[in-house]
Amino acid sequence: MANLWYPKFKAALLKNAVGYDLSSAGTNVRVVMIDLADYTYNAAHEFLSDVPSAARVNTITALNGKNVTNGLFTADNPAFIAPSGDQSEAQILYINSGADAISRLILFFDTFSSGAPYIPSGIDFANHWNPSGIAQL
């Protein structure tokens, strides 16, 4: 597959329904490691509740250094602290709204790192975004 924007997120952007500035300090953008044995990307998925809990290996609490310039979304390289659980072959970016049923999915990555698939071992894992940015609209 390839790295993909969730179509429901793009539609919400076009309808001005998202209500979030991804670069704002007040917008909690998170990344979760995904076990593809428990999750299959679906363009109809919209919220974190569409991703089974069993598929969520580890979550970074919030991305730092977020920026949007000319439609390019960037952020600091995050670190997963002492991850444990199933193997992770993908990642999902989402906006944490405090409840899975309203935490909007943004991007699905299955080519996120040269270290994929990642097998959690309790040792911190540094995620490295593409130097040119995370994603562009």
N, C-alpha and C positions, 0 to 999 in steps of 0.2 A: 504494500500500500504506500501511501505517502502522508506527509504531514498535512492535516486538513483543518480548516475553520469549520466549526459546527454551523450549518446553514441557518438554524434557528437564531443563533447569535447574530449573524449577518443581517437577517431579516429584522431583528429587534433594533439593530443599529439604524437601518434604513427607516424604520418607523419611529425612531427616537424613543423606543420603549425601554431601552437599557437603563438610562438615567445615570450612568457611571462614566467617569473619565478614567480610563485605565491607567493613566499616568499620575492621577491624584493620590496623595498620601492617604486620603480617606477611603480609597477603594482597595479592598483586601483581595488581591489576586494571588491565588495559591496554585501550586503544582502538586499533583499526586502521581506516584508511580503506579502503573497498572499491570496486572497479570492478565495476559491475553487468553489464558486458559479459562478465565472467568468473565471476560468481557470482549464483545465484538463491537467495533465502531458501527454506529447507525446514524445516518444523517437526520433522522427524526428525533434523536435524543436532544433534550433541551436543558435539563437540570441534573445536578449531581445525583439526585435520587434515581435517575435512569442508569446509573453505574452501580452494579451490585457491590455491596460492602465487601464481599469476598474478593473482589477484583482490586480493591484499593490497598496497595502494599504499604505505602508510607506517604505522608503529606508534609510539605514545607508550609509553615504557618503563614508566611506572607513574602511576596517578592519585594526586594528593595531596589532602589535606583531605577524605578520604572520611568519610561519616557516614550512619548509618541511624537515623531517628527516626520512630516510628509507621508503619513500613513504607515510608517515603520514602527513597530512596537519593540522596545528593548528593555532590558532589566539586568541587574547584576546577576552573576552566576550564583545560584543558590547551592546550599549543601543540605543533604538529607542527613540528619543526626542519628547515628546508631540504628539504621533501618534493620528491620527483621521481618521475616515472613516469606511469602512466595517469591519466585523469580519475577522480575519486572522486565517486560519487553516494550512498554510504551509509557507515555505520560500524558496527562490531561491538565490543561490550564483552565481554571474556573474562577468566577467571582464569588467569594464566600459571603453569603448574606445571613449567616447564622443558622440556617436550616437547609438541609439537603434539597428539599422540595422547591426552594426558591434561589438556590445557588447556581447561577447560569454557567453552562459549559461554554468555553471560548474556543479552545484549540485541542486537537488530538495529534500527538506526535508518536510515530513509531520509528523514526530515524533521528532520535534526539541526541545520541551520544555514541562515540566510538566504543564506549564500554557496554553497550547493550548486546545481548540481554544482561541485566544486572542481577546477580544473586546476592541478596542481603545477607550480611555476615555479622551485623552489629558494629561494623566499622563505618565511620562517616563516608558518605559518597558525594563528591563534588560534581555537580551537574554543570556542563559547559555549553552555553548557547552558541549558536553559530556567530562568529565575530561580526558578521554583517547585520545581525539582529535576530529576533525571535521569529517574527512574521510580519508580512506586509500586506495591506489591503490595496 
